Amino acid sequence: MEYRKQPAVGRRTLIKATTALGAIQLASPFVISARGEAPIKIGMVDPLTGILSALAQSEVEGAKYAVAEVNKKNGILGRQVELLVEDSANDVGTGVQKTRKLIDRDQVDVIFGDVNSGIAYAMAAVTTEKKVLHIVPGGHTDPITGADCKWNVFRICNTTSMDAAAITGELVKRFGKKWFFITPDYAYGHTLQDGFIKNLKALGGEFEGDMLPINTSEFSATLIKAKGYKPNVLLNNMGGLAQIDCMKQFVQFGMVKDMALGGALFELESIKSVPKDAQTGWWDMEWWWDQPNVPEVVKFVADFRKEMGKTPSARHWFGYVAVQSVRLAAEKAKTMAGPQMSRALEDLVLPPDVALQPGEIRYRKGDHELMANIFVGQAHPPEGNPDNVFKVESLVAGDKAAGTVESSGCKMVEAPV
């Protein structure tokens, strides 16, 4: 789906933003200045259809919310911002084709995407070739800011290694060292499980597991295998609808009483989509809305609920931060040129009203990974507020979970002049 400017009306052009799949509409239009300046264009590629669509839609909503906010404050470099959204359909070839279309035909200044790590990685080859700043809001596979890091690519969400490092010790301490993995068989799943195994082995643990197609909907055979293994913890590493289906079947098999549940991510969108019996386990949140002691978060959540009619999730925050990062980089570089914007983002510290969490949150210069906190805690059925489904037990600093730049494998090539 694309969002393009409409024909001019008098001396002004009004561009109305609609969300992917028509779920939410923003009341505020994007307005191009009376001087006739062209808008700054941001292209976003995400799987708006398929098993990851709910997560993708939230990222798009967060980006649109930020665009409306930025445009109310005179845009970026005095120009209004237009967001053009394309559906990757959870397919690598389609994602690459849509990226080229946005850059070559629509002349976007920046690219965001994709939720699917494999697509994000493939898109990066195109954006580097075209010298366009590329922000990956929510694709986790390690090489994006690791062994295959690129001068123009920055990531907001954690690496899979960071997520695994943050939660492994908690799961071992609380439940034990014998684990069973249910993991998606693509880039995200491979690097996530590798990270878990590395940390588990260091603590003397053992494991078995199955790697399944990303779009698996029937988990009976794997759950029977897991039940026979008798692990202390079952790690559900699937994502989106696949994770939801797995959790539902886990409950139907009566396995809740046999083993603990846990893993890297069980996101707000997914927790709210499973039965109460499956709203359990220990997980990471890469951002969480309930931070009562952080006034910027309290204001953001209230404003977002008023405008969008829902509580923001980590995916909304990813999209929001992506747009705000473009604004901050452009203000610092005083240009929308990819190389200069990339240099401006290196070691840039997000202001409190963008970071929306404690501490110094910055894009690390050596690998372009955002050093954000990881919120470790427990999922539970709603308590009062229907979005109160997770209790934060501890914060793990991004720097601590990430390790050193050297350990990431990134050997960054500097941006061209």
N, C-alpha and C positions, 0 to 999 in steps of 0.2 A: 504494500500500500504506500502511496506517495502523498506528500503534502506539498503542493505547489502554489505559488501566488496566483491569484485570480486576476482577470483583466483590470486595468486601472479604473478607478472611479474618481473623476475629477483630477485633482492634484494628489490624491492619496490612494493608496492601495490597501485594502483590508484583507488580511489572511486569517481565516478562522482555523484554530487548531482543533482537530478531533483525535481522540485516542484510537489506538489500534483496536480493531474489532468493534468499534463504536460503543465501547463500554462507558466512557466518561467524556464529557465535553468541557473544555475550559471556556469560561465566559469571556475572558479578555482576548481580543484579537491581536495579531501582530501587525504593527503599522509601520510602513516604510515612510521615511521622512519626506517632507514636502520638497526638499531639494532634489528628489529623484534618485537618491543613492540606492544602489542595489543592496539587498539584505545580505548579511553573513549567513551562509548555508552550512548546516551540520547534517551529514548523512548518517543514518542509523540503520544497521542491518541486524535483525534479530528473528528468531523462529516464532513468528506470530501464529503459526499453525503447527500442530504436532504436540508431542508429549511435554515439551518445555514451554508451551505457549503461555501458561499462567505466569511463569517467572519472567518471560520476555515482555509480556504486556505490562507488568509492574515496572520494569526498567524504562519502558517507553513513557509510561505515565509520569514517572519521576523526572524524566528529561523534559517532558512537556510542561510540567509544573515549574521547573527551573527556567525554561525559556520564557514563560509568561512573566515570571518574577523579574528576570533580567530585562525584558522589554519594557516593563513598567519603570525601570530605572535607567532609561536612555540606551538600552542595548549594550553592545560590545563595540568599543571604539566609536561610540556615537551612532552606530548603525543597528537597526533592528535585526533580530535573529529568526531564521526560518529553519524548522526541523523537517527533513525529508526522511520518511521511514519506509524501509523495504523489508519484505518477508523472505528470510532465508529458507523457510520451510524445513529447517533442520537438516539441510543438505549442503555438503561442502561446495559442490559445483555451482549450485544456485547462489550461495552466499558470495562466492568469488565473482560471479557474473553481475550480481546486484551491486557489489562494491565498485566494479569497473564502470558500471552504468552511472552510479552516483558521481564518481569523479570525472569521467570523460564527458558525459552528456549534461548532467545537472550542475557540474562545476562546483561541487561542495568544497568548503575550506577545510573541513575536519571530518573524520569517520569515527563512529562508535560501533562496537560489536565484536563478537557475538556471544550469546549465552553458551552456545555449544563451543567447547574449547577447540575442537578440531577445526571448526569453521573460522574461529578467531585467528588461529594460527595461519590458516591458508589466506585469509584476508590480509594478514600482515605482509605477506610477500608482495601483494599489489600496492598497499599503501606506502611501503618503503620504496618501491620502484617509482611511484608517482610523487614522492617527497611530501606526503600529506601526513599531518599529525593524526595518530590513531590511538584512541583510548579504548581499552577493553574494560567495560564496566563489570562483567560477571562471567568471564570464561577463565577457569581456574588452572588449567594444566601448566605444570611447572616451566616447561621450556619457553613459554611466551616471555617471561622475564628471567629466564635461566639460560640454558645452553644456546638457545636460539633468540636471545634478546636482540632488539633492534633500536637504533637511535631514535626512531619516531614513535615507538610503541610504549605506552604507559598503561598500567593496570590498577584498578581500584579494589577489586575483590582480592582475597588472599590467594596464595599458591596452595595447591593441595598439601604440600609439605608443611606449610604453616598450620593449616587446619588439623592435620594429623598430629603434629607436635603439641598443639594446645590441649587436645582432649585425651591422648593416649594414657598419660599418667593418671588422670582422674578415673578412667574406666578400670585400669588395673588395680588401683588402690581400693576402689569401692566394690569390685565384682570378681576380679581374678584375671589370670593370664591365658586362659584357653578361649580362643575366639573363632567365630565362623563369619566369613565375609560373603556378602551378596553384592556384587560389584558390576557396574555397567562396562561392557567390553568396547571402550573407546578411550580417547586420550585422557579425559578427566579421570575415568575409573582406574586406568593403569597407573597413573602417577599417584593418585590418592592411595590406592592399596599398597603400592611400593613404600610410600611414606609411613603408613601404619605398620607395615611389616618391619621396617627398619627400627622404629621406636619400640615395637613389641618385643622384638628379638633382643634389643639392648636391655630389656627388663626381664629376660628369661622366659618369654612366652612362647606358645605354640598355636598353630592355626590350621584350618582348612577353609575351603570356600568354593564358590562358583562364580565365573564371569559369564554374564548373560548379555544378549543384545540390548541396546539402549531402550528399545521400545517393547520390551517384554511385559506381558500382562498376566501370564499364568506362572505362578511360582511354586506349585504343589511339589514337584519333584525335588526342587532345591530345599524347600522347607522340611520335607521328610528327611533329606540327607542331613540337614542341620540338626534336626531333632535327634537323629541317631548318633551324631557326634557328641552331643551333650556339652555344648560350650558354656562357659560362664557368661559370655556376651555374644549376641548376634549383631553384626554391624551391617546396617542397611545403607549401602552407599549409592543406591539407585537415585535418580533425580526425577522431579516432576511427577507426571502421572504414573510412571513405573514405580516410584517409591511409594506413592499412595496405594497402588494396587497391592504391593508387597506387604505393606503394613496392615491392610484390611485382611489379607489372607493369613498373616501371622496371628491375628486375633481369632479368626475363624478356626484355625487349627488348635486353639487353646494353648499356645506356646508362651503366653505372657507369664504364666506361673513357673515355666521351666527354665527361663534364662532372661538375663537383662538385655535391654535394647540400647543401642548407641550408634555413634558414627560421627562423621564430620558435620554435615548439614541436614537439618530437618527444618525447612524454612517456614515462615509464618503462613504463606499460601498453602503449604502442604499440611501443616499441623491442623489447620482449620478444616481440612477436607477429609479427615479420617475419623472413625468412631472414637468415642471418649476412651475406650479401653486401649486404643493405639496412640493416644496422646500421652506418651511416656518416653522415658529414656534420657540419656545424657548426650548433649550435642553442642556444637558451636553455633553461635549466631555471629554473623559478620557485621552486624549493626543491630541495635535493639531500641525500640521506641520508648520504653519505660525507663527513663533516666531522670528521676525527679530532682536530683541534685545538680543537674546541668541546665541552667535556665535557657540556653539557646535551643536545647532539645525540646523542652516544654513548649516554647513558643512555636517551633517548627511543627511539632505534632498537632498543636491546636490549629494553626493556620492551614496545614495540609488537610486535616479533617474537615474544616469549614469549606475549603475550596473543592476538594475531591470526594468528600463523603465517605472516607475510609481512613483507617489507621495506616501510616506508612510502614512498609517492611524494609528489610535490608536491600531488596531489589529496587525499591523506590529510591532509597538513599543512593545506590550506585548510579542511577540515571541522573539524579539531582547533582551529585558531585561531579559527574562527567561534564555537564554543561557549565557549572561554576568553575571547573578547572580550566575550561577554554577561556572563560572571561578573565580569570586571574592571569593566565599565561599571556593573553593578548595585551592586557593592560601593562604587564611587565615588559613584553617584547615590543609593544607599540606597532605590531603588524600581525597579520594572519598567516604569514609564511611559515611552512612546516618546520624548517630547521631552526629558525629563531624561536618559535613557540616551544619547540622541544627543549632547547637550552634553557628557556625561562622556567619550565616546569621542574627541572632537575633540582632537587633539594628544596623545592618550594613547600613551605609550611601552610597548610590550609587554615584559614581564620576560623575562630570558634563557631561562627554561624554557618560554616560549610562542613567543618570536621564533625560537629555534632556529637562529641564525646570528649572525655578527658584526655589530657596529654598533648604532646607535640606530634601532629599527624602530618607526615611529609612524604613526598615522592622521593625515594632514595636515589641518589644520583647514579650509583654504580650499576643498578639493574632496572630502575624505573618502576619498582614495586611500591605501592602505597603502604607505609608502615602504620596501619591502623590497629586498634585494639581488637582482640577476639573475645567475645562474650561467651563464656563457658557456663553451662547450666543445665537445667532439667525441664523437659516438657511436661505439661500437666493439663487436665481438662480446664475449661474456662472457670475463672473465679471472679464473679461479678461482671466486669467488662469482658465481652466475648473475645477480645484480642489479648486478654491476659492469660496466655497459654504457655508461658516460659518464665522461669525464675533464674535470673543471673546469679551464679554462685561466685564467680571470679572473673577478673579481667586479665588476659594475657597480652602483654605489649607486643606489637608487631615485630619490633626488633628482636625480642627474645625468641619468638616463634620462628622467625625467618632465618636466624643464623647470619653468617657473614655473606657479603657479596661473593667472595671467593667460593664459598660452599654452594652458592646457587648455580655456579658454572657459567655465569654471564661474563663475557669478555666484550664489553661495550665498544662499538665503533662510534666515534664522535660524529655529530651531525655535520653534513656538508656546509660549507660557507655559502 
